């Protein structure tokens, strides 16, 4: 096994702006972690959306099968009581995820991005980047500071203001 690093061993370019306190970096790290939990919850809502949507289609299939098996009353009851039923008051799951996105996710995400722009020069995950530098073994394979291609001129870095060429 080759112990030589395959990437660039220079530190990742997510440095805190000069004069930024450890406390502020930690606070934004906590906010970033909170957003990661929000993203996970959002994923679960979308999973519920897909699962319940599929279940509704299957209930429709079950109603058709009941009717074909000669159980018309049961089929009709399933169609009227279950198929197409709201999961929340007046809402299907698509409305639930849309409301979540508009009322909670988008404003919360925007606030995190505002904090990063105002206090970290738009850099994300500064806390984690610094943790990586403290925990990795410089010069060791599998512990590189950056991927091997991050310094290439054809690699574009995405910033708060949009794409920019890396140098």
N, C-alpha and C positions, 0 to 999 in steps of 0.2 A: 504494500500500500504506500502510495506517495504522500508524504507529509507536507509537501509544498502547497501553498495556497493557490487556488485556481483563479481567484478574482483579485481585485484591487485591495491591498491591505491598508489603504489610507482610510481614516475614519469616515463614516457616513456624513454627508454634508448637511446635517440637520442640527446646526449649532444654535444655541440660544443667543438672542441679541445681547450685545454688551450691556452689562449692568442689570441683567435680569436675575432676580433672586431665585434661590433654590425653592423657596416657598411658592413662588408664582409658577415655576416649572412643575412642581408637584401638584398644585391646584389644577392646572390645565391638563396634567396627566390624569387626574381624577375625573375631570369633566370628559376627557376622551374615553376613559373606561366606562363612564356612565352612558355615553353615546353608543358604545359597543353593546351594552345591555339593551338599549333601545332598539338597535339594529336587530339583535337576536329576537326580541319580542315582536318586532315587525315581521320578521321571517316566520314566526309562529302564527301570526295573524294570517299571513298569506297561505301558510300551510293549512290552517283551518278553513280558509276560503276555498282552497282546492279540494280538501277532503269532504267538506259539507256539500260542495257543488257536485262532486262525484256521487256522494251518497244520495242526493236528490235525484240524479239521473237513474241510479240503481233502483230507488223506490218506484220510479216510473216504470222501469222494466219489470219489477216485481208485480206491479198492478196489472200490466199487460199479461204476464204469465198467470196470475190468478184468474183473470178473465178467460184466458184460453183453457184453463183447467176446469172451467165451469163454476167459478166462484165470483160471479159478477158483482154481488153486493159487497164482498170484501174488496174487490178491485176498485169499485167506485169509492168506497170509504177511504182507501189508501190514497186515491187520486185527490179527493176533496179535503182530507185531514192532514196529509203528509206532503205530497208532491207540491212544490212551489211555496211551502210555508216559510214565513219570515223567521230568521234566527234571533233577531232582536225586534223591538217594537217598530214595525213599519220598515224594517231593513233586511235586505239580503246581505250576504257576506261581502259582495263587491262594494256596497255602500259603507259597510263597516271599515274596510281597508281604506277606502277613499277618505272617509272622515278622519280616520287615524292619521293618514298621511298629511291631510290639509290642516287639521286642528292641532296636532301634536308633533309628528315627526319633522315636517318641514321647518317650523319655527325653532324647534330644539336644535336641529342640525345647523340652521343658520346662525344661531347664537354661538355654538361651538366654533364655527368658521369665523365669526366676528372676533371672538376672543383670540383665536390663533392669529388672525390678521393684525389685530391691535397690539398683541403682546409678544408674538413670536415671529413677526415678519411674514406671516402666512404659512410658516412651516408647521406641519402636522407631526404628531408623535415625537416631539422633542424629548419628553421624559423617557420614552422607550428607547430612543436613539442613544441617549446618554447611558441608559442602563446597559444597552448592548456593548458600548465601549468599555464599561466597567467589567462586564462579565466575560467577554470573549478573550481568547488567547491570541494576541497579535502574532502574525507570522505562521500560524498553524492552519493546515488545510481544514476547511469546514468552519473556520472562524474569521473569514474575510470580512473586511469593513464594508465592502460594496460588491455588487455583482461585477463580473469581468467586463461587461459592455457599457457600464454606466458612464464611462469617460469618453465614449466614442461620440463624434460630432453628429452622427445620424440618429442618436438616441435623443428623444424629446422628453423633457421633464415637464410634468403638468403642475402648474402652480395655481394659486387662487385667482390670478389674472388670466389664466389660460396657458397654452403650451409655450415653452421657450426652449431654445437650443441650449444644450449643456456644453461646457467647454472642457 
